[in-house]
């Protein structure tokens, strides 16, 4: 029989024929193992039980999150506008404090010597945390410590159980106050923010963007948290490192802003606030927008007055200064004037002109003899007089009317005269509604979509709006009806219409580029820690439904304004500028009459690259805003243009 077949046969015979040596060895090994374990248990639980219990009580597994380095913010040329710094804070972990009240108080007294905190204040915070069952959460007892105090605390903390030096990411805004409204600032989370951010993995001590680019691009700038896990003894010393994960730095946000241009515009506006001989007084607020006429890239966006956004990082020591800024109801320092509305004045006539040409109330060749005012016969043969801003005493077509900013020409264009000249619609109300519709086509009455918070939509009045809002207490019966005067006021950018400097700039861009409303963007790209572009902020825009021929006529009028008309002081020696002045009357809180000063324009005329819009809360458009716009265009052509 083969060996293979024999090997497959089931063994026969009694079990005594099987080997027993291996089983004996196994039994001996198991008995030895149990003996060792028994001896070890006796040693740990009986002979040295108290020692291990004490170590268990005193040692503590501590997981510490490592906050990432926040991404930088640079201008379009890569120049950093912010600097990362460490913010030092003293913390106490109540559960790690000594049990003895006397020992605890000695620690509090030592903290007073090191960082100047009140022992009673520290004790109160600790007692409150313990009473609330939060003794396992570290308490901040002092923030924004000077570097010297932080080093002293770190050195002494090994002898102060439960006390630690906490370092969190902070910002230093190195670019200066001219950038404050753009960059915003970072700060500690509020209780409400903490609730919302907990689900996104934020730690309570992690700062967040509060305004400006810091807030809008928070997710890009933040980075990813790392951690270390270690065993720590009662003295706060690390015994064993258990695990760790390095944090991932945040991305850099590169802006479209040109730092040199931004600084120049801010200084120019500041230097131009004084009354320049018009008698209207000094301006208290101002704004300027410099934007690519085709893409919407924002090269400069300035709001005056500026402020030092480093104040938030030092809020305790600069508390009085911060309160003054926050309570400012004269200049509203914290408000970004480029994103907040005012009566646009005669800059709005560009919309009225386009609407008139498109709706057929005027043609490029329509001409009116314009004097000093327009008389309209109303009900019961009452004559209503609507003045122009000056006596023109000339025959005007739409180009000349734009150049010299005639009120009367645009009264007739929008509302007609109730006799020979028709308005934009078949009657007074329809004309008002049609004008409002054209304003909305050019982006008024809604946010522009810029990547900054706090933008106002402005206001576009129409008959429905007036019927809905001007009723009730404070309004006479019938006051909510739409009158011819409402259409006239809107046509010249006064009355109830409101627009932001950025909206005016966007409208100007659409006229300059042939009919596309660009979405303004402050940021250009997000760049990873490795220097590679994560994503770019692509240009966006929407087409205005208008015949390009009408926009060409409006552009010719804007060219005339700078070459021979009301905007002549915006002329540049380096390029051909086209633009429109604006002067809007308003009443101050004390009841006195004043006026806003505007200029909006573009250059070069034949191939527009930039739009410049300038606003002062007090002044005359042609005298105050136009010269500033001309200087900005000169600077751009000489030092920024690529």
Secondary structure, DSSP 8 states (H G I E B T S, - for coil): --HHHHHTS---S-GGGS--HHHHHHHHHHHHHHHHHHHHHHIIIIISHHHHHHHHHH-EEEEEEE------EE-TTS-B--EEEEEEEEEE-GGGS-SSHHHHHHHHHHHHHHH---HHHHHHHHHHHHHTT-TTS-EEEE-S--HHHHHHHHHHGGGSTTEEEEEEEEEE-TT-GGGHHHH-EEE---HHHHHHHHTTT--TT--EEEEHHHHHTHHHHH-B-EEEEEEE-TTS-EEEEEEEE--B---EEEES--HHHHHHHHHHHHHT-S--SSSS---S-EEEEEEETTT-BEEEEEEES---GGGGGGTTTTHHHHHHHHT--SS-TTS-GGGSEE--GGGGHHHHHHHHHHHTSS-TT--EEE-SEEEEE-GGG-EEEEE-SS---EEE-HHHHHHHT-HHHHHHHHH--SSSS--SSSSHHHHHHHHHHHHHHTTTTS----SSS-----B---HHHHHHHS-STT--TTTTS--HHHHHHHHTT-TT-BEEHHHHHHHHHHHHHTSEEE--BSEEEEE-TTS-EEEE----EEE--S-HHHHHHHHHHHHHHHHTSTTGGG--SSS-EEEEEEEEEEE-TTS-EEEEEEEEEEESSSS--EEEEEEESSS-IIIIIHHHHHHHHHHIIIII--
